[in-house]
Amino acid sequence: SSGINAEYGEMKQNSNTKLEGKRVIFVPYKKVHVPKYHEWMSDPWLREMTASEPLTLEEEYENQISWFEDPKKCTFIICDKESGRMIGDVNLFLNDPDDPRYTAELEIMIAEPEFRGKGFGKESSQLMMFYGIKELGIKKFVIRVSNDNLPSASLFKKLGYEQVGGVNYFGEILLEFAVRDDSEHTQTLYEDVSTTIFTVYEEDEGK
């Protein structure tokens, strides 16, 4: 892929990319998704789990534009393939001061309660990691998990993430995944997402 040789910070390949997995579909975060996203973030528990501040709808629209234009951030909306419903979002950030090109922080939120604990978070995480590796050339993923969010920490450890240090000042634990082709966890990732389809996202799809 041309994305693998992208210059530092070139994250905008996803601006018109749609990814289709086994049970989820990723679409770029667009203006049409903002009202639902704003509804999700009115939930105090979700804000706590994502370390987010409450915003007005107008501020959320401004955020969507800044995220879309940010060369160091890649955001997809997660949709349930069967129903087409928006169920969460997933992000990659190139914000590591020591390795701003090949280390990405992964963030995922399954916002709709009925879709939690059913494998959607796992598939979405693997799909985003696969995208990061194949399109952006990412070599290491980092994730910060609230120490209160044990299911999330457990999920990422099963995927091959390893905890680095203890609980930090913010009550978070840091987990890392090194991409190595000779690693069992990396091979499992490739096998689990082998049927992924990349297509062009059409704005008038409405989801």
Salt bridges, closest charged atoms under 4 A:
GLU20 OE2 - LYS81 NZ 3.17
GLU39 OE2 - LYS36 NZ 3.22
GLU60 OE1 - HIS38 ND1 3.56
GLU105 OE2 - ARG144 NE 3.27
GLU112 OE2 - LYS36 NZ 3.25
GLU112 OE1 - ARG85 NH2 3.19
GLU114 OE2 - ARG85 NH1 2.86
GLU176 OE2 - LYS140 NZ 3.82
ASP182 OD1 - ARG180 NE 3.88
GLU203 OE2 - LYS30 NZ 3.30
GLU205 OE1 - LYS18 NZ 2.97
